Amino acid sequence: MTTETVRAPIPEGFVMPDFGDRAAAEPQAKGERASGGGYSGPRKMAFICSKGNLDMAYPALIMGNAALSEGVEVHIFFTFWGLDIINKKTNKDLKFTMLGNTAMHMPDLGRLRPGLEHLSMPQGMGMVPGMTGMATKMMKQQMADLDIPDVPEFLDLLQAAGARMYACRLTFDMMKIIEADLHPGVEGVISASDFIEIAEGAQVVFV
């Protein structure tokens, strides 16, 4: 017995991008290019960091470090509040807040009763005076327990590993930052258009 796939009608004016032949695009083995010269995965990644919270600084830094360890060319563009990550006057003191973060859990609560570690913390607690400081201290301690360096040290490691880092010209001017405030690993202050050219052919990750 055969069944036919029922496809929804394509809306008028809709254009489906051509992603190529999926079968030919899958490598036959790890690290091996598919027959016929198919796509074997990007070797260039471009990260756009737009947030200045502590918990939003680490994703790009960690992924960028992992990519570098795999021999991938890495470019990181810091824009808007993401400039706090590379600003020497702010990156030692990035904050973590519970407000607006419904995924905030406390693993240690599981010791009191199994299952509590998976519950989201009440948003109202984030407004309690001193709660942001306590949450920030807790997150920094959790990262330290896993031997994850703090943000300034992480930037040093990325610079040493060959990451290319850039500050957004628009945000740089808007926030009245001077180049002396930037981490030494930042190669320059460039426009969004400049970074788009640099990121040509890269896998782009927006954080």
Secondary structure, DSSP 8 states (H G I E B T S, - for coil): -----------TT--------HHHHS-SSTT---TTT-----SEEEEEE---SHHHHHHHHHHHHHHHHTT-EEEEEE-GGGHHHHBTTTTTS-----TT-TT---GGGGGTSTTGGGS---GGGGGSTTHHHHHHHHHHHHHHHTT---HHHHHHHHHHHT-EEEEEHHHHHHTT--GGGB-TTEEEEE-HHHHHHHTTTSEEEE-
